[in-house]
Amino acid sequence: MLIDVSYFVSGPRHIQNASTSKTAGADSLAVTGHIEAYIKELQPVFLEAMLGEKEAGYAMDYLDMSDDEENEDTEPSKYEIVCDKLKEAFADYVLFNILRDASSQATITGNVRLKCANEYISPIKAQVIAWNRMVDANVKFILWAREGNCPIPLETQTNMLNRINQFNL
């Protein structure tokens, strides 16, 4: 995978009870599983939006291969170079999507508001911050690519480079 749960354990993307420990409690294991599911689901979507369909497929193949076996080559793959540049932006993309889905849960009778001991606030401000942080990283990636450093051709969707605000303007 492009990233792991460690991107959500501390710092600006911290998610409560996220843990990289194998001996964590049930709550932490549930949160970790939830984050990993988002990463797995969103990785191909993000890569396709940033690289284009063809190159995203090659990058996914590289990531699947690198998860299965350790690379003994001293020379990094062109997809390793590109994927390393996209990790931080992808982590923000995942956080944005987690925040979007955080306040309700689908049931057979419709969406319900989740209950807990904490008081809920709207996630929109945090979503805007996460999205715009991702866009800033994506712009840096595109500038890096335009300088001739990117070893693959890119077909980046413009929405991945557009900042947002809380009013959807």
Secondary structure, DSSP 4 states (H G I P E B T S, - for coil): ----GGGGSSGGG--TT----TT--HHHHHHHHHHHHHHHHHHHHHHHHHH-HHHHHHHHHHHHHHHHS----SSPPHHHHHHHHHHHHHHHHHHHHHHHHTTEEEETTEEEE---SSPP--SHHHHHHHHHHHHHHHHHHHHHIIIII-SS-----GGGG----TT--
